[in-house]
Amino acid sequence: MAAGKKRIAILAEALDKQNAGIHVYLKNLVSGLKILDNHEYVLVRMKESSVDYGLESLILKPLPIPGYLLIRKLIHLPLFLRKHKFDAVIEPAHFGPFFLRKGTKRITVIHDLTPILFPQFHPLHSVILHKILLKGVLKRADLVITNSHNTSKDLIDYYPAVESKIRMVYPAINPIFKKTLNEDILRQYKITEDYFLTVGTFEPRKDHLTIVKAFELYKEQNPDSNKILVMAGRRGWKSRSLFQDINKSPYKKEIIILLNVQTDHLPILYSHCSAFIYASIYEGYGFPVVEAYNCGARCIVAKNSSLEEVGKGLGLFFETGDPQLLSQLLQNNILPKSEAELNKSQSIENFGNMFESILH
């Protein structure tokens, strides 16, 4: 390793065991960090992978014991990190890093405070762990990275002592999200009409039901319209009632559910839609809004949390949970031409350079 360079571990288990927001954040981050030459970045993974992110990977395989994930965080992973003597460790998923050797810098990424602010939208164990562990994690961290000014504000409101450690960096966005037209792919998904689109995990916080109700109102008031609603995402927790409601809808034949769409098809879905709708009740950032806009989609976004910040200038807002107003916006379908920045992601160079103040 060249003189002056530090060896930085990135706890990258999310690349192996999930596909939601932290997975996307981490995948985009490590794909960008490989171009930097300021430090040596090493991914700590749970298993071998055919995907080459261009960075060194170290594999710490899981142990076949009950409750392993907590044991991994508190015992198995700290012992592994101590053995490899890293200069700094980045935890991209709130909890950690724990029990590092003296002198190793702790960098924690906080994406949002939904388990604290909206505990009803999270499993009980996640809420309890945040309430018990997060304050200590923030106290021990040398640097806390947030993904929006709104998340920074929430952190300071609840944990004011952490303010001096916070650095805000907008997440990197995958460069595949650009205008991409391909009607053959649409036909593969049986999309043959103009459509409204929403993208996101099917779970209560994303508030897909407001979109369904708004679409029903739109169809009632525009009986001659051939527009359909396409909802793309993965099944999340407490999603059964949503699918039951969709199945009861008088317009269920005009609602297409796409589960587990492959990533390289998403730009096509964004690019062809009449409008992109995002109704989430709270977001730490809101990847789909920026992805959709980068693909040229006209965006209609719920007015709350970081969505007001990230979506500013990218489209129109509606009051959270208001299907009437959303329906009106769908009918008008007149969205301003924006002069806003196309990609609100922070440069990878700035992400890498922010470590300098704590590494030297």
C-alpha positions in Angstrom: 0.0 0.0 0.0 1.3 3.4 -1.0 2.6 5.8 1.7 -0.1 8.0 3.2 -2.9 5.7 2.1 -5.2 4.3 4.7 -6.9 0.9 4.7 -10.7 1.3 5.0 -13.1 -1.5 5.5 -16.7 -1.2 4.2 -19.1 -3.6 5.9 -20.9 -4.8 2.8 -23.2 -7.6 4.0 -26.1 -5.7 2.4 -24.8 -6.6 -1.0 -25.3 -10.3 -0.1 -28.5 -10.5 2.0 -31.0 -7.8 0.8 -32.1 -5.8 -2.2 -33.7 -2.7 -0.6 -32.4 0.9 -0.1 -29.2 0.1 1.7 -28.3 -2.5 -0.9 -28.8 0.2 -3.6 -26.9 2.8 -1.7 -23.9 0.5 -1.1 -23.8 -0.9 -4.6 -23.7 2.6 -6.1 -21.1 3.7 -3.5 -18.6 0.9 -4.0 -19.0 1.1 -7.8 -17.8 4.7 -7.6 -15.1 4.3 -4.9 -13.1 2.0 -7.2 -12.1 5.0 -9.3 -10.5 6.7 -6.2 -6.9 6.4 -5.5 -6.8 8.3 -2.2 -7.2 5.2 0.1 -7.5 1.4 -0.1 -11.1 0.4 0.3 -11.9 -3.3 1.2 -15.4 -4.9 1.2 -16.2 -7.2 4.0 -18.7 -9.7 2.6 -20.7 -12.8 3.8 -20.1 -14.9 0.7 -18.3 -15.1 -2.6 -20.0 -13.3 -5.5 -19.8 -13.4 -9.3 -20.2 -9.6 -9.3 -16.9 -7.7 -9.5 -17.1 -4.3 -7.8 -13.5 -3.5 -8.6 -12.5 -3.5 -4.9 -10.7 -6.1 -2.7 -13.2 -8.3 -0.9 -12.7 -10.3 2.3 -15.2 -13.0 3.1 -16.4 -13.6 6.6 -18.8 -16.5 6.2 -21.8 -16.8 8.6 -21.9 -19.4 11.3 -24.8 -21.9 11.5 -26.0 -20.8 15.0 -29.3 -19.3 16.2 -29.3 -15.5 16.4 -26.1 -15.3 14.4 -26.6 -11.8 12.9 -26.5 -10.2 16.3 -23.5 -12.3 17.2 -21.8 -11.3 14.0 -22.3 -7.6 14.7 -21.0 -7.8 18.3 -18.4 -10.6 18.3 -17.6 -12.3 15.0 -17.1 -9.2 12.9 -15.2 -7.2 15.5 -12.7 -10.0 16.0 -12.3 -10.3 12.2 -11.7 -6.5 11.8 -9.2 -6.4 14.7 -7.2 -9.2 13.0 -6.9 -7.3 9.7 -6.0 -4.0 11.4 -8.0 -1.5 9.4 -7.4 2.2 9.8 -11.2 3.0 9.6 -14.4 1.0 9.3 -17.5 2.2 7.5 -20.9 0.8 8.7 -23.5 1.7 6.0 -26.5 0.2 8.0 -26.8 2.3 11.2 -25.6 -0.3 13.8 -21.9 -0.3 14.4 -19.1 -0.7 13.9 -18.6 -2.3 17.4 -15.6 -3.1 19.5 -12.8 -2.0 17.1 -9.2 -1.9 18.2 -7.9 1.3 19.6 -7.1 3.9 17.0 -9.5 2.5 14.3 -11.9 5.2 13.2 -15.6 4.5 13.2 -17.7 5.9 10.3 -21.5 5.3 10.6 -24.0 6.0 7.8 -27.5 7.0 8.9 -30.1 6.7 6.1 -33.2 7.7 8.1 -34.8 7.6 11.6 -38.0 5.8 10.6 -37.8 3.2 13.4 -37.8 6.1 15.9 -40.2 8.5 14.1 -42.6 5.8 12.7 -42.2 2.7 14.7 -45.5 1.3 13.3 -43.8 0.9 10.0 -41.0 -1.4 11.3 -40.7 -4.8 12.9 -40.6 -4.6 16.7 -37.1 -5.9 17.0 -35.8 -3.1 14.7 -37.5 -0.5 16.8 -36.1 -1.9 20.1 -32.6 -2.2 18.7 -32.6 1.4 17.4 -33.9 2.7 20.8 -31.3 0.7 22.7 -28.2 0.9 20.5 -28.3 4.0 18.3 -27.5 6.6 20.9 -24.3 4.7 21.8 -23.4 4.1 18.2 -23.6 7.8 17.5 -21.6 8.7 20.6 -18.7 6.3 19.7 -18.7 7.3 16.0 -15.9 9.5 14.7 -17.9 10.5 11.6 -21.6 10.2 10.9 -22.7 10.4 7.3 -26.3 11.2 6.3 -27.9 11.1 2.9 -30.0 14.3 3.1 -30.3 17.5 5.0 -33.6 16.2 6.4 -32.0 13.1 7.9 -29.3 15.4 9.4 -32.1 17.6 11.0 -33.9 14.5 12.4 -30.6 13.2 13.9 -29.9 16.6 15.5 -33.4 16.9 16.8 -33.2 13.5 18.6 -29.5 13.3 19.3 -28.2 16.9 19.5 -24.7 15.8 20.8 -24.0 14.3 17.4 -24.3 17.5 15.4 -20.5 18.3 15.1 -19.9 14.8 13.7 -22.4 14.9 10.9 -21.5 15.3 7.2 -24.2 15.2 4.6 -23.5 13.4 1.3 -26.2 12.8 -1.3 -26.0 9.1 -2.5 -24.5 8.2 -5.8 -27.0 7.2 -8.5 -26.4 4.3 -10.8 -25.5 5.8 -14.3 -27.8 3.3 -16.0 -30.7 5.6 -15.0 -31.0 7.7 -18.1 -33.6 8.0 -20.9 -33.9 4.4 -22.3 -36.6 3.5 -24.7 -37.5 -0.2 -25.5 -41.0 -1.1 -26.3 -40.1 -4.8 -26.6 -39.3 -4.9 -22.9 -42.7 -3.3 -22.1 -44.4 -6.0 -24.1 -42.6 -8.6 -22.1 -44.4 -7.1 -19.1 -47.7 -7.0 -21.0 -47.7 -3.2 -20.9 -49.4 -2.1 -24.1 -51.2 1.1 -22.9 -50.0 4.5 -21.5 -49.3 4.1 -17.9 -48.7 5.7 -14.5 -45.7 4.1 -12.7 -44.7 3.7 -9.1 -41.6 1.9 -7.9 -40.8 0.7 -4.3 -41.0 -2.1 -1.8 -44.6 -3.1 -1.1 -44.9 -2.1 2.6 -47.1 0.3 4.6 -44.6 3.2 4.7 -44.6 3.5 0.9 -48.4 4.1 1.0 -49.2 2.4 -2.3 -52.9 2.4 -1.2 -53.1 6.1 -1.7 -51.9 5.6 -5.3 -54.5 2.9 -5.9 -57.3 5.1 -4.6 -56.1 8.0 -6.6 -56.0 5.8 -9.7 -59.6 4.6 -9.0 -60.7 8.3 -8.8 -58.9 9.1 -12.0 -60.6 6.2 -13.8 -64.0 7.2 -12.5 -63.6 10.7 -13.6 -62.0 9.8 -16.9 -63.9 6.7 -18.1 -62.6 7.0 -21.7 -58.9 7.0 -20.6 -56.9 4.0 -21.5 -54.2 4.7 -19.0 -53.2 1.9 -16.6 -51.3 1.8 -13.3 -48.0 -0.2 -13.1 -46.6 -0.9 -9.7 -43.1 -2.3 -9.5 -41.4 -3.5 -6.4 -40.7 -6.4 -4.0 -43.0 -7.8 -1.4 -42.2 -6.3 2.0 -43.7 -6.8 5.4 -47.4 -6.3 6.0 -48.1 -6.2 2.3 -50.9 -8.8 2.2 -53.7 -6.3 2.9 -52.5 -4.0 0.0 -52.7 -6.9 -2.5 -56.2 -7.8 -1.2 -57.4 -4.2 -1.7 -56.0 -4.2 -5.2 -57.8 -7.5 -6.0 -61.0 -5.9 -4.8 -60.6 -2.8 -6.9 -63.1 -2.3 -9.7 -60.1 -1.4 -11.9 -57.9 -4.4 -10.9 -57.6 -5.5 -14.5 -56.0 -2.1 -15.3 -53.4 -2.4 -12.5 -50.2 -4.4 -13.3 -48.1 -5.6 -10.4 -44.4 -6.3 -11.3 -42.5 -8.2 -8.7 -38.7 -8.3 -8.7 -38.0 -6.3 -11.9 -34.4 -6.6 -12.9 -32.5 -3.4 -12.5 -31.6 -2.8 -16.1 -35.3 -2.8 -17.0 -36.2 0.0 -14.5 -34.8 2.8 -16.7 -37.1 1.6 -19.5 -40.2 1.6 -17.2 -39.3 5.1 -16.0 -38.6 6.4 -19.5 -41.9 5.3 -21.0 -44.3 6.2 -18.2 -46.9 9.1 -18.5 -46.0 10.1 -14.9 -44.0 8.6 -12.0 -45.8 8.7 -8.6 -44.1 8.4 -5.3 -46.4 8.4 -2.2 -44.1 7.3 0.6 -45.0 8.7 4.0 -41.3 9.3 5.0 -37.9 8.8 3.2 -34.3 9.4 4.2 -33.5 10.1 0.6 -35.8 8.6 -2.1 -33.8 6.9 -4.8 -36.8 6.3 -7.2 -37.6 10.0 -7.5 -34.1 10.9 -8.8 -33.8 7.7 -10.9 -37.2 8.5 -12.5 -36.2 12.1 -13.2 -32.9 11.2 -14.7 -34.8 9.0 -17.1 -37.0 11.9 -18.2 -40.1 10.9 -16.2 -42.5 13.6 -15.0 -42.7 13.1 -11.2 -45.6 13.5 -8.7 -44.3 13.2 -5.2 -45.7 13.2 -1.6 -44.8 16.4 0.2 -42.8 15.2 3.3 -39.4 14.4 4.8 -36.5 14.4 2.4 -38.8 14.1 -0.6 -39.4 17.9 -0.4 -35.6 18.4 -0.5 -34.7 15.8 -3.1 -37.8 16.4 -5.3 -37.6 20.2 -5.3 -37.8 21.3 -8.9 -38.3 17.8 -10.2 -42.1 17.8 -10.5 -45.3 18.3 -8.5 -46.1 17.6 -4.9 -49.3 16.4 -3.2 -50.2 16.3 0.4 -49.2 12.9 2.0 -52.0 10.4 2.0 -54.4 12.6 -0.1 -55.8 10.5 -3.1 -58.1 13.4 -4.1 -55.3 15.8 -4.8 -53.1 13.1 -6.4 -56.0 12.2 -8.7 -56.4 15.8 -9.8 -52.6 16.0 -10.6 -53.0 12.8 -12.6 -55.9 14.3 -14.6 -54.1 17.6 -15.2 -50.8 15.8 -15.9 -49.2 19.2 -16.5 -45.7 19.1 -15.0 -43.3 22.0 -15.2 -40.1 21.9 -17.3 -37.5 21.9 -14.6 -34.2 23.7 -14.6 -33.2 21.6 -11.5 -30.0 19.6 -11.3 -30.6 16.3 -13.1 -28.6 14.2 -10.7 -28.5 15.3 -7.1 -25.9 12.7 -6.1 -22.8 14.0 -4.4 -19.5 13.3 -6.2 -17.7 10.2 -5.1 -14.5 12.3 -4.8 -16.2 14.4 -2.1 -17.3 11.3 -0.3 -13.7 9.9 -0.2 -12.2 13.2 0.7 -14.4 13.8 3.8 -12.5 11.1 5.6 -9.3 13.1 5.7 -10.2 15.1 8.8 -10.5 12.0 10.9 -7.8 9.8 9.4 -4.9 12.2 9.9 
